[in-house]
Amino acid sequence: MSVNAEVAHTARVWDYWLGGREHYLVDRQVGDRVRGIYPQIPQVARADREFLVRAVRFLAERAGVRQFLDIGTGLPTVQNTHEVAQGAAPDARVVYVDNDPLVLAHARALLVGGPEGVTDYVEADVREPEAVLSGAAKTLDLGRPVAVMLLGVLNFVLDTNEAVRVVDRLLEAVPPGSYLALTHPTLELGGEANAAAMGFWNAHARPPITARSRSEVSRLLHRVELLPPGLVPCTHWRPAGEPDRAVAQFGAVGRKP
C-alpha cells in the first residue's frame, strides 16, 4: 500500500491536530476545515492522548500489566504507549498494530524501547483480529494478561455488530485478568457541530468514521468489568486534578473477569 498525498488521511490529520510534522498540505487543509466546523477537535485529539498516558500508567503501575497490544496506534508522537509503559515497568512488552503505510514507514521510531523491555510492530487491520493476534503472538505471551488498547480506532469499523465481534475475538484470545482500554467519538457530547464535522470528513478524507451513542459503546465493553468511573468523557477518566471540560470522546478501562 502506497502513501496517497492527494487525499487526507486520519493518521496524518490527527498528527497535525496534535502539533506533529508528519502531514501533507491536503491533511492541513482538511484538518483546518474540520476545525472550522468543530473548533473543539484539537482538544479531543489531545484528550485522547492524555487518556492513553493515564490508562497505560495505571495499568503498568497499579494493575501490574506487563504486556500491551496497542491497535490503531497512529503516528508516533510524545508519550507513546511503550514510553509510558516501560517508564513505569522497564520490562513491559508492547506491540503496536496499524495498517497505515506512513505509520509503517515510521515504525523504527516506535520500535525504540528500553533495554529491558520489548517493542514490536505488526502491520494489520483492526477488522482482521486473527491477523492482529497472529502477529502479536510473536512478541506477547497471550497466555498471560494483556492490555488490549483500542483508542480511537473502532470508529473506523462502521458496522457496530462487526465492531462488537472484533472486540469479542480479541478478548477471547487473552486470559482473565487482561484489560481493555477504549476511546470512541460520540455525538451525545458534541452536538450538531460534531456531526457536521464528521460529515465533512467522510466526504473529503479517508477512512470514513462513525460516532456511537453511550449504549452502542457499552456494547463494545460487554465482556469486561468497568473500572471506576466507568464509561465517561475521556477527560473525566481518573484525571490527576480537576477534570478538564468534557470532550466528545468516551473513554473506559475494563478488566476481563
N, C-alpha and C positions, 0 to 999 in steps of 0.2 A: 504494500500500500504506500503510495507516494504522498508527500505533503502538498496540499492544494492551497496555494496562496491567494486564490481568487475568491474563495468562499470562507466566510468567518467560521471559526471552529471553537467549540466550547472551551477546550483546554487553553487556547491562546487568549480568548476574550477574558476568561477567568484570571489568567496571568496578568492581563492588562489592568483589570479592576483591582488586583492585589498590589499593583505597582511594580510588576516584573518587567522584563525586557524581551521575552520570547514571543513576539506577536508581530503581525503584519499590518499594513495600512487598513486592509479590509476589516481586520479584527478591531482596530481602534474606531473605525467609522461605525460599525455595528454596535460596539460597546458604548460609544457616545450616544447613539440614537436610543438604545435601551435605557441608558442612564437618564436621558432627557424625558423619557416616558415615565420611568420609575426611578427617581433620584436615590432611593434607598439601596439600590443594588450593590454598590461598593461596600456598604455596611453589612449586607448579607454575606458577601464573599469573605469579609474579614471575620464576621461572627462564626462562620463555618470553620475557618482555620483555627480560631481561638477555641472552639468546641473540641476540635481534634486534639489540641495540646492538652486541654484539661482532661479529656477522656483517656488519652493514652497515658498520661502521668498517673491518673487514678488507677488504671488497670495494672500498670507496672509496679507502682509503689504500694498501693493498698490491697489490690486483689491478687498480687503475686503472679500475674501473667508474664510469660517469657516468650510467647510466640504471637506474632501479629500478621494477619493477612489483610492487606490494605488494597481493596479492589476499586479501580477507578481513581487512581492516585493523582492524575494530572501532572502538570509540570512541576519540577522541584522549585521550592521557594524556601523561606525561612521556617525553621522548626518543623521539618518533615517528620514523619512517624518514627523513622529509625533514630533520628537525633534525639527525640523526646524519650523514646523507649529505652535506648541504650544510655542516655544520660541518667536515667533512673535505675536501670538494671543493665550493666555493661554486657552481660551475656545474652541479652534478648536477641531473638531471631526474627527478622522482618522480611516478608515477601510483598513486593509491590506488583499489582496487576493493572495493565492498561492495554488498550488496543490502538492508541493514537500514535501515528508514525513520528510526530515531533517529540512526544514523550519518550518513545523508544530511542530516538536519537540522543536524548539526554540521560539515558539510563546510567551511564557511567557516573553522573553526578549523584544519582540516587544510590549507587552501589558502594559509596564510600562510607563504610560503617566503622565502628570501633574495633580495636584489635581482638576483643574477647567475644564480640557478637558476630552475627552473620546477617548480611543483607543481600537479597536477590531480587530479580525482576522476571516476571512472566508476561509474555505477550498473549493476551486472551481477552475475550469479550465477556462482560458480566452475564450476558444472556446465554453463555455456554458454560455452565457451572462445572461440567465434567472436565473441560479443558483447564479451567481455573484450578480445580482440585488436583488434577494430574500434575500440573506444573508446580503447584505449591508443595506437593508431597516430596519433591526432590530436595527441599530445604527444611520443611517443617515436619515434625512428628505429629501426624493427625490423630494419634492415639493419646496425645496429651492435650490439655486445654489450649485453645487458640482464641484470640480476639479477632473476630471477623468484622472488618470495618467497611461499611457501605455509606460513605459520606457523599451526599450529592450525586449519586450515580443511578439509583433506581428510578429517578425521574426521567431517565432516558429509556427505560423499559415501559413503553406506553400502555400496555395492557396490564391491568392490576392483577389479574389472575396469573399471568406469566411472572410478574414480579414476586408474587407470593410463592410460586413454585421455585423460583431461583433461591430465595431466602431459605425456604424449607430444605432444599437439597444441600445448600452449604452447611446448614446447621445439622443435618443428618450425618454429615461426614466428620463432625468433631464431637468429642465426648462431653458428658455432663461436666459442668464447671467451666465450660467455654463461655465466651461473651459475644454479644452483638452490639456494635455501636453504629448508629444510623442517624443521618440527617436527610431531610426531604423538604422541598419547597411546597408551600400551600397558599391558596388564595384566601383562606379563612383569616389570615393575619395581615394580608397585604392589600386587600381591597381591589377596586376596579383597575387601578393603575398597574398593578402587578399582572393582572390578566391581560391588559393591553400590551405590556412589555413582552410577555410570553408569546402572544400572537405575532408580534413583530419579529421576534427571534425565530419562530418556526417558519416564517416566510422568507427570512434572509440569512439564516445560519444553519449549521449542522453540528451534531444531530438534533432532531426535534426533541422537545421537552414537554413534560406534563406535570401539573401540580396535583396534589391529592389532599383530600379532607382528613381531619383527625381520625375518622372511622376507617378510612382506607389505609392510612399509615399504620393504624393499630392492627390491621390485618397482617401487615408485614412483620409484626412483632409478636404474633400469637404463640410462638414456640418458646419465648423467653419470659422470665420473671423480671419486670422492670425494676431497676434500682430507683430510689427516690432521687429527684422529684417526679419521676415518670416521664410521660411524653409532654414536652414543654417547648416553647420557643428556645432555640439553641443558646441564646444569650442567657437564659434562665437556668441552664443545667449547671449546677454547682459552681457559680461564679466565685472568684476569690473574695470579692467585696460586694458592694451593692450592685445588683444586676443592671446591665445596660438595657436600653429600651428594647422591647420585643421586636424581632425581625420576622419576616415571613418565611421562616425556615424552622421546621420542627427538629428536635433533637432528642435522642433517648439512648440509654445503655441498658441492656438486659442480660441476665445470666441464664444459660441453659440448665434446667434442673436435672 
